[in-house]
């Protein structure tokens, strides 16, 4: 079975909780993360060993190596990020 490749939008506390869980799930792997500012996403990538980072969620959503996206940002920002 192939692993589900996860993209994570956010780099704060909630995203860290998700990242920790995905580190333990054998069927999933963290493929990408998006967060602002750039220094936050760089720190997040180093901590969780994620191969790709960006500060543009559109770029993450377009990646062919992302099968599923987890939104780990404040609730009032969910709609703009998940609607087109």
Secondary structure, DSSP 8 states (H G I E B T S, - for coil): ---EEEEEE--SHHHHHHHHHHHH-TTEEEEEEE-SSHHHHHHHHHHHT-S-EES-HHHHHH-TT-SEEEE-S-GGGHHHHH--
